[in-house]
Amino acid sequence: MKSITAFVIVFLITFSAYSQKLNITSHTIKDSSSAKKYEITAYYPQIDFGPDALMGVRGMAMDINIEIDSLVAHIINPFKEQSSGEEIPCPQPLNNMEVNYTTLYKNNGYLSFLFETYSSPRCAAHPMTFRTTFNYSYTGKGLLTVDSLFTPGSGWLEYISKYCINELKSRAKKDQLDNIDDMILSGASAKPENFNTFTVNDYTLDIHFNLYQVGPYVWGFQAVSIPWKDLLKMIDPQGPVGFLIK
């Protein structure tokens, strides 16, 4: 009886989350320190399902927001800790960081955000930019890694690796970048961690490669879009993107 009751509660929460409008609002963190000479601005999303949402659905939104807050904290806290207030002659007076985000998907119980962080320490040779992604199934597994999308043993990792390597090699040849095959083979090899910076939409799985991962700095960010139609047999039908094959 208890298990049936628990199932009914979960069903009602999930049904309510699907039936109520998900709202995404942009929030801002501004932080600075005269002692450590840093200035940080971070823009990040927060989730709610409206004032009439059930308590369980409000709790679901809170869980999502806690995970987003944690991601943002893991970006900005190391920068704050490493910022130096030493009186070293530098043309730039402050250590600067800015975090921005883009909402790339928010349907079918799935959220996908792309974060881009620009950091410019005072005495660094040049600023750095890196990308982080946030994927969350609020009606299923919660915070997601790329392996969460696929059936174990389906060959998804080898397929994605081969697809990305072929695409990146073709792109490098077109861009007249010679002798970077080793970087491509290393950064896009069949290891799950190479593909955990990813986003989704209704048509493609997009793998994002940060600077230096698959090529030199001058090549910039690279993203490879893999059509879902080529991945359908590997998707976990009960997983967070199972809706694509139902």
N, C-alpha and C positions, 0 to 999 in steps of 0.2 A: 504493500500500500504506500509506504514511504517513497519507494522508487517511482511509483506512478505519479504521486503528488509532485515530486521533484521534476519529473519529465514535463508535467503540465505547466509548472512555473517557468521552466526554461523555454518551453514552446511559446507561452504568452509573452515573455520578454522579447524573444526573437521576432515573433509576429508583430509586436508593437513597434520594435525598432525598424522593421521593414516598412510598416504602414505610416510611421510618423516622419515628418520631414527632418532630415539631418541638416543642421546649420553649422557653417564654418565661419568663425570670426577671427580677424587678425588681431593679435596682441603684440605688445612691444616691451622689451626689456632695454633700459638704458642704464648703464653702469660706468662709473669713472673713478679714478683714484689719482690724486695729485702726487701722492707719495710714490706710487709705482708707475705713474705716467701712462696710464692706459685709459682708453675710451672705447666702450663697446655698445653697439646697437644691434639688437636681435629682434627680428620679426618672425612670429611663429603662429601656427593655427591653434584654435581651441574649438572643441566640439560641444554641441548640445542638441537636444531633440525637442526643444520648445518647452514652455512653462507647464503644459499639460501632460508631459511624459510620465509614465509610470516610474515608481521608485527604482525598480530594477533597471529600467532603461537609463535613468539619470545616473545610476551607479556605473552602467556600461560607459557612458560618456566620461565619467570621472576616471575610469580605468584608462581610457584612451588618452586623456589629457595628462595623466601622470606619466605615461610612457613618452609622450611628446616632450613634456617638461624635462624628463630624464635625458632624452637625446640632446636637447638644447644645452642642458647643464654640462654634458660630457664634451660639448664643443667649446663652450666659453670658459669653463673653470680652469682647464690647463693653461689657456692663454693668460688668464688673470694671474695664476700662480707663477708663470714663467716670465711675466713682464718685469722688466728691470727699471728701477728708478735711479740707477746710477747716473752721475753727471758725466756721461760720455758725450763728447762732441758729435752730434748727429744733425743732419739737415732737417730731420723730421722731429718735431717736439714731443709727439705722443705715439705710443703703441696703439694702433687702431685695428678694430675688428668690426665687421658688419655681416650679419647673417640674414639671408632672405629665403623665402620659400615659394614654391609654386604647387598648386593643387592639380594633380594630373588625373585623378580618378576618385569618384565618390559614389559609386553605384553598387547595387547587388551585395550590400553588406561589406564592401571592401573600400578601404581608403589608401591612396597612394600619394605621397608628397615627395617633392624633390627639394632639398635644402642646398643652398650654395653659400659658402663661407669665404669671405675675403679677409685676409689678415695681413697687416703691414707693421711688423715690429720696427722700432725706431732705427736701429743700425743694421738691419738686414740688407743684403745685397739687392733683393727685389721682393715685392709682395708675393703672397701665395693665395691661390684659390683652390678649394676642394669641394667636392659634392658628396652629400650623404642622402640616403633615401629612407623613407618611413613607410612601411607597408603593414597594414593592420586589417584583420578580419574581425569585425565586431559582432558577427553572428556565428563565429567558429573558433579558430585557433588563436585569436589574439594577435600579438606581434609576430611577424612572419620573416623567415629567411627564405631564400629562393627554393631550397629543397622542400619547403612546406607545400609547394604548389603541385608537386609531382608524386607519382606512385613509385615507391622504392623499387629498384631493380628494373625500371622501365627503359633505362639508357638515356634519360634526359640530360644528364651531365655531359656525357660524351658527345651527344648531339649538339648541345648549345656551344660547347667548346669548339667543335669542328666548324660550326656555322660562323662563330665569331672570328676564328682564325682566318678562314677563307675570306670573309668580308673585309677584315682589317688588312690582310695582305694585298687584296685587290685595291683597296683605298690607298694604301701606302705607295703602291706602284703608280697609281694615277697621280698622286701628289709628288711623285719623283723623290720619294724618301727611300734611299737604298740602305741596305745593311741593318734593317731593324727587325728582321725576322726573328732573331733570338728574343727580343723584347716582347714581340707579339706572342710567340710560343710560350714564353714564361708567364706573361700577364693574363693570358686567356687559356691556360692549360686547364685540364679537367679537375679542378679543385673547387668545391662549392664557394669558398671564400673569395674567389676571383669574380664571382657573379652576384654577390650579395648587395651590390649597389644596383638596384633594379627598380623599375616602375612598370605599371601595367596600364593598358587601356582596353577598349573593346576589341581591338584588332591585333595588337602586338604586345609581346613581352619585350621591354626595352632594357638592355644591359648598358650601364654607364661605367666607363673606364676613366679613372682620375688621371691627372697629369703624371707622366712618367710610368704609368702602369704598363702600357703597351707601346710606348714610343717616346721620343724626346719631347722636352717641354714645348718646343716650337710647334709640334703637331697639335697641341691643345687637347681639350677633352674629346673623347670619342664615345659615341653611343651606337650600339647595334640593335636594330629592331628586328625581332624574329616573329613572323606571322603565327598567330595561335593555330591556324589551320594546319600548320606543320607539326604542332606539338600536341594535338588533341588526344592521340593514343597514349601519351605519356602523362597527361593531367590526371591527378587523383579526383575521381568523380565525386567523392565525399569531401574534398578539400576546399580551400578558400576560393579557387577559381573554377570549381565544378560546374558553376552556372553556365560556363561556356559550352558545355557538351550536353546540357539538359534541354 
